[in-house]
Amino acid sequence: MTGKISKVTLAASATILSATALGLYFGRRFSWKQASLLGGTPPSLLFGCYAWRICREPTPPGPSGPLGPPSRSSAPIRVPTPQPAIDPIPLPSTFLIEREDGSPPAKILILEGKIEEQESDVVVNAANSTIRGGSGVDAAIHQAGGMKDGKNIIDEACVEVLKTREGKLLADGESVITTAGEMRATWCVHTVGPHGSALKKKKKLASAYQTSLEIAMAQEVPIKEEEGAVRKVQTISFPLVSTGVFGFPRGKAALIATTTIRDFLKEHSQLTEVRIVIFRDSYFNENRCAYAAAVKKLELTALA
């Protein structure tokens, strides 16, 4: 009996040692969590995997230590060197855009504010496809347009626009124009930005800015000092199209907006100033960083 027990003990010990050795070997390739997912894994094998990670791999700070996510490589875990975050763009900031025809440069002005309070010739509304009002910028624009005879001025103007389109809703990247009602601006462009950020969505966002600029340029505004006299539109203000409930990534949106506006101003000397208005909300600093990165990448010349 004693001989049988000794043989059983010896066999069990050999099994444990073998499993531990296997654990140390496989620990070079698997984390203990990965090993634990294998059905019927003996505890000694798990211990071997865990022991190898403890002894051979450095423990990075934070939640990614030996009990953290499994490694995909047999190489030791390395903590990425933190990259310095870009500083938020100072507001207001003005950038000069040289013209292709040699005429005086235009300005891109990035500032904090509310789109409905801008004194540009044209303000842009980040609308939905119905252009009948929504949330965020859309709601603020419609409200700021005021009331007449108990009806919302801008909403009624949008109804008339839809009638000319036979009720057809706007597609992503498309723009229409109405009166600005009681706002300081004369005209209000309603543009529909895309949801999401796929490649075709990027083109739609660029189109929203492009069509807004094109439709605005075709309008005239009264000259205050000369009764009855008019001039072509020269200034336009944009909100951050598609970055609200539509969920377009702010960094990509900033680069698309700035690039599209810059390229348009290079080719069209009529417009003298385009404003990009950043509203102070919970994403204020994130938006400022996005535009700081955009103007840096485009190497725009800041006006001192």
VENSULZI-V992584 format. One record per pair of residues at least 4 apart in sequence whose C-alpha atoms are under 8 Angstrom apart, sorted by the first residue. I is the first residue (numbers start at 1). J is the second residue. D is the distance in whole Angstrom. If there is no record, write none. Layout:
((I,J,D) (I,J,D))
This chain:
((1,5,6) (2,6,6) (3,7,6) (4,8,6) (5,9,6) (6,10,6) (7,11,6) (8,12,6) (9,13,6) (10,14,6) (11,15,6) (12,16,6) (13,17,6) (14,18,6) (15,19,6) (16,20,6) (16,44,6) (17,21,6) (17,44,8) (18,22,6) (19,23,6) (19,42,7) (19,44,6) (19,45,5) (19,48,8) (20,24,6) (20,44,5) (20,45,5) (20,46,8) (20,47,7) (20,48,5) (21,25,6) (21,45,8) (21,48,7) (22,26,6) (22,45,6) (22,48,7) (23,27,6) (23,44,7) (23,45,4) (23,46,6) (23,47,7) (23,48,4) (23,49,5) (23,52,8) (24,28,7) (24,45,8) (24,48,5) (24,49,5) (24,51,7) (24,52,6) (25,29,8) (25,48,8) (25,49,8) (26,30,6) (26,49,6) (27,31,6) (27,32,7) (27,48,6) (27,49,4) (27,50,7) (27,51,8) (27,52,5) (27,53,7) (28,49,7) (28,52,7) (28,53,8) (28,74,6) (29,73,7) (29,74,5) (30,34,6) (30,35,6) (30,49,7) (30,70,7) (30,71,7) (30,74,8) (31,35,6) (31,49,6) (31,50,7) (31,53,7) (31,70,5) (31,71,7) (32,36,6) (32,46,6) (32,47,8) (32,49,5) (32,50,5) (32,70,8) (33,37,7) (33,67,8) (33,70,7) (34,38,7) (34,70,7) (35,41,7) (35,45,8) (35,46,6) (35,49,7) (36,41,6) (36,46,7) (37,41,8) (41,45,7) (41,46,7) (42,46,7) (43,47,6) (44,48,6) (45,49,6) (46,50,6) (47,51,6) (48,52,6) (49,53,6) (50,54,6) (50,66,8) (51,55,6) (52,56,6) (52,57,8) (53,57,5) (53,66,7) (54,58,8) (54,59,8) (54,66,7) (56,76,8) (57,76,5) (57,77,6) (58,76,7) (58,77,7) (58,78,8) (59,64,8) (59,65,5) (59,66,6) (59,77,8) (60,64,6) (60,65,6) (60,77,8) (60,78,7) (60,79,6) (61,65,7) (63,67,8) (63,68,6) (64,68,4) (64,69,6) (65,69,8) (71,77,7) (86,289,6) (86,292,7) (86,293,7) (87,289,6) (87,292,7) (88,285,6) (88,286,8) (88,288,5) (88,289,4) (88,290,8) (88,291,8) (88,292,6) (89,93,7) (89,288,5) (89,289,6) (89,291,7) (89,292,5) (90,288,8) (91,110,7) (91,111,5) (91,112,6) (92,109,7) (92,110,6) (92,111,4) (92,112,7) (93,109,6) (93,110,5) (93,111,7) (93,302,7) (93,303,8) (94,107,6) (94,108,6) (94,109,4) (94,110,6) (94,302,6) (94,303,5) (95,107,6) (95,108,5) (95,109,6) (95,300,6) (95,301,5) (95,302,4) (95,303,5) (96,105,6) (96,106,6) (96,107,5) (96,108,7) (96,300,7) (96,301,6) (96,302,6) (96,303,6) (97,105,5) (97,106,5) (97,107,6) (97,108,7) (97,262,7) (97,265,7) (97,266,7) (97,300,8) (97,301,8) (98,102,7) (98,103,8) (98,104,7) (98,105,5) (98,106,7) (98,266,6) (99,103,6) (99,104,7) (99,105,6) (99,106,7) (99,265,7) (99,266,4) (99,267,6) (99,268,8) (99,269,7) (100,266,6) (100,267,6) (101,267,8) (101,269,8) (103,269,7) (104,269,8) (105,272,8) (106,265,7) (106,269,8) (106,271,7) (106,272,5) (106,273,6) (107,272,6) (107,273,5) (107,274,6) (108,262,8) (108,273,6) (108,274,5) (108,275,6) (108,276,7) (109,273,7) (109,274,6) (109,275,5) (109,276,6) (110,275,6) (110,276,5) (110,277,6) (110,278,7) (111,275,7) (111,276,6) (111,277,5) (111,278,6) (112,277,6) (112,278,5) (112,279,6) (112,280,7) (113,117,8) (113,118,8) (113,277,6) (113,278,6) (113,279,5) (113,280,7) (114,118,7) (114,277,7) (114,278,7) (114,279,6) (115,123,7) (115,124,8) (115,137,8) (115,141,8) (115,237,7) (115,238,7) (115,239,6) (115,277,6) (115,279,8) (116,123,7) (116,140,7) (116,141,6) (116,144,6) (116,183,7) (116,184,8) (117,183,7) (117,184,7) (118,123,7) (118,184,7) (118,185,7) (118,237,7) (119,184,5) (119,185,5) (120,184,7) (120,185,5) (120,186,8) (120,235,5) (120,236,5) (120,237,6) (121,185,5) (121,186,5) (121,187,7) (121,221,7) (121,233,6) (121,234,7) (121,235,5) (121,236,6) (122,180,8) (122,185,5) (122,186,6) (122,187,5) (122,188,6) (122,189,7) (122,216,7) (122,233,7) (122,235,7) (122,236,5) (122,237,6) (123,180,8) (123,185,6) (123,187,7) (123,188,5) (123,189,6) (123,236,6) (123,237,5) (123,238,6) (124,188,6) (124,189,5) (124,190,6) (124,191,7) (124,212,7) (124,236,8) (124,237,6) (124,238,5) (124,239,7) (125,137,7) (125,138,6) (125,141,7) (125,188,7) (125,189,6) (125,190,5) (125,191,6) (125,238,8) (125,239,7) (126,137,6) (126,138,6) (126,190,6) (126,191,6) (126,192,6) (126,193,7) (126,239,7) (126,240,8) (126,241,5) (126,242,7) (127,131,6) (127,133,7) (127,134,7) (127,137,8) (127,138,5) (127,190,6) (127,191,6) (127,192,5) (127,193,8) (128,132,8) (128,133,7) (128,134,7) (128,138,8) (128,170,8) (128,191,8) (128,192,5) (128,193,8) (129,169,5) (129,170,5) (129,171,6) (129,172,7) (129,192,6) (130,169,6) (130,170,7) (131,158,6) (131,170,8) (131,190,7) (132,155,6) (132,158,6) (132,159,8) (133,138,5) (133,139,6) (133,142,6) (133,155,7) (134,138,5) (134,139,5) (135,139,5) (135,140,8) (136,140,6) (136,244,8) (137,141,6) (137,239,8) (138,142,6) (139,143,6) (140,144,6) (141,145,6) (142,146,7) (142,152,7) (142,153,8) (142,154,6) (142,155,7) (143,152,8) (144,181,8) (144,182,7) (144,183,6) (145,152,7) (145,153,6) (145,154,6) (145,180,6) (145,181,4) (145,182,5) (145,183,6) (146,152,6) (146,153,6) (146,154,8) (146,181,6) (146,182,6) (146,183,8) (147,151,5) (147,152,4) (147,153,5) (148,152,6) (148,153,6) (151,155,8) (151,156,7) (152,156,6) (153,157,6) (153,181,6) (154,158,6) (154,178,7) (154,179,7) (154,180,7) (154,181,6) (155,159,6) (156,160,6) (157,161,6) (157,178,6) (157,179,7) (158,162,6) (158,178,7) (159,163,6) (160,164,7) (161,165,7) (161,176,8) (161,178,8) (162,166,6) (162,167,5) (162,168,7) (162,169,7) (163,167,6) (165,169,8) (170,174,6) (170,175,7) (170,192,7) (171,192,7) (172,192,5) (172,193,5) (172,194,5) (172,204,6) (172,205,8) (172,208,7) (173,191,7) (173,192,5) (173,193,6) (173,194,7) (173,204,5) (173,205,6) (173,206,7) (173,207,5) (173,208,4) (173,209,8) (173,211,7) (174,191,6) (174,192,6) (174,193,8) (174,207,7) (174,208,6) (174,211,6) (175,189,7) (175,190,5) (175,191,4) (175,192,7) (175,208,7) (175,211,6) (175,212,6) (175,215,8) (176,189,6) (176,190,5) (176,191,7) (176,212,8) (176,215,7) (177,187,7) (177,188,6) (177,189,4) (177,190,6) (177,215,7) (177,216,8) (178,187,6) (178,188,5) (178,189,6) (178,190,8) (179,186,6) (179,187,5) (179,188,6) (180,184,8) (180,185,6) (180,186,5) (180,187,5) (180,188,5) (181,186,7) (181,187,8) (186,221,7) (187,216,8) (189,212,6) (189,215,8) (189,216,7) (190,212,8) (191,208,6) (191,209,8) (191,212,7) (192,208,6) (193,204,7) (193,205,5) (193,208,6) (193,241,6) (193,242,5) (193,246,8) (194,201,6) (194,202,8) (194,204,6) (194,205,6) (194,242,6) (194,246,7) (194,248,8) (195,201,7) (195,242,7) (195,246,5) (195,247,6) (195,248,6) (196,201,7) (196,246,7) (196,247,6) (196,248,5) (196,249,8) (197,201,5) (197,202,6) (197,248,6) (197,249,7) (198,202,6) (199,203,7) (200,204,6) (201,205,6) (202,206,6) (202,256,7) (203,207,6) (204,208,6) (205,209,7) (205,241,8) (205,242,8) (205,253,8) (205,256,7) (205,257,8) (206,210,6) (206,256,6) (206,257,7) (206,260,6) (207,211,6) (208,212,6) (209,213,6) (209,257,7) (209,260,7) (209,261,7) (210,214,6) (210,260,7) (210,261,7) (210,264,8) (211,215,6) (212,216,6) (213,217,6) (213,236,8) (213,264,8) (214,218,7) (215,219,7) (216,233,7) (216,236,8) (217,232,7) (217,233,6) (217,234,7) (217,270,8) (217,271,7) (218,232,7) (218,233,7) (219,232,6) (219,233,6) (220,230,6) (220,231,5) (220,232,4) (220,233,5) (221,230,5) (221,231,6) (221,232,6) (221,233,6) (222,227,8) (222,228,7) (222,229,6) (222,230,4) (222,231,6) (223,227,7) (223,228,8) (223,229,6) (223,230,5) (223,231,7) (232,270,8) (233,270,8) (233,271,7) (234,270,6) (234,271,4) (234,272,5) (234,273,7) (235,271,6) (235,272,6) (235,273,5) (235,274,6) (235,275,8) (236,273,7) (236,274,5) (236,275,6) (237,274,6) (237,275,4) (237,276,6) (237,277,7) (238,274,8) (238,275,6) (238,276,5) (238,277,6) (239,276,6) (239,277,5) (239,278,7) (240,244,8) (240,253,8) (240,254,8) (240,276,7) (240,277,7) (240,278,7) (241,253,8) (242,246,5) (242,247,6) (242,248,5) (242,253,8) (243,247,5) (243,248,5) (243,249,6) (243,250,6) (243,253,7) (244,248,7) (248,252,8) (248,253,7) (249,253,6) (250,254,6) (250,286,8) (250,287,6) (250,290,6) (251,255,6) (251,287,8) (251,290,5) (251,291,7) (251,293,8) (251,294,8) (252,256,6) (252,290,8) (253,257,6) (254,258,6) (254,287,8) (254,290,6) (254,291,5) (254,294,6) (255,259,6) (255,290,8) (255,291,7) (255,293,8) (255,294,5) (255,295,8) (256,260,6) (257,261,6) (258,262,6) (258,294,7) (258,295,7) (259,263,6) (259,298,7) (260,264,6) (261,265,6) (261,274,8) (262,266,6) (263,267,7) (264,268,6) (265,269,7) (265,271,7) (278,284,7) (278,287,7) (278,288,8) (279,284,7) (280,284,5) (283,287,6) (284,288,6) (285,289,6) (286,290,6) (287,291,6) (288,292,6) (289,293,6) (290,294,6) (291,295,6) (292,296,6) (293,297,6) (294,298,6) (295,299,6) (295,300,5) (296,300,7))
